[in-house]
Amino acid sequence: MDADARPEGPILGITFLYYRDLAGAVAFYERVLGFSLAIDQGWSKIYRITGAAHLGLVDETRGMHRASDPKPVQICIRVPDVDAWHAFVASQGVDGLSEPKSSAALRIRAFVFNDPEGYQIEVQSALD
C-alpha cells in the first residue's frame, strides 16, 4: 500500500459527551429523544442518532475528559416536523425550551432545549 494513500473509512461517527450522572443522561436520551443504544461499553453508552451518526454518553469518572460548565457543544437533529417535536418535547418538562423560530437565512425552523446536565439540543426542520 502506498504510504500516502488514505485507508478506507470511516464507517461511523461518534461525538462523546461527559456526564456526572450517566444514568440520568441515559434515561433522558432514551425517553425524550428515543435514541437506540448501539454499543454498550458499560461506563460509555453509544447511541445511534441516524445513519452513521452516533452520540456517546460517558461517565466522567472513567472517560478521557471531565464534565464541565459551561457546555460549548450543541447537538442538532433534523426532523421532518419541528412543530410536532416541539409539542412532544414540551410535554416532557425539559429545561431551557425555546419557542420554534424560522430563519429565512438558514432556511430552517428550529427550537432548542437542554439535556439534564446543560448540553443544548437543537431540533430543526428545513424550510421549503
Secondary structure, 3 states (H helix, E strand, C coil): CCCCCCCCCCCCEEEEEEECCHHHHHHHHHHCCCCEEEEECCCEEEEEEECCEEEEEEECCCCCCCCCCCCCCEEEEECCCHHHHHHHHHCCCCECCCCCEEECCCCEEEEEEECCCCCEEEEEEECC
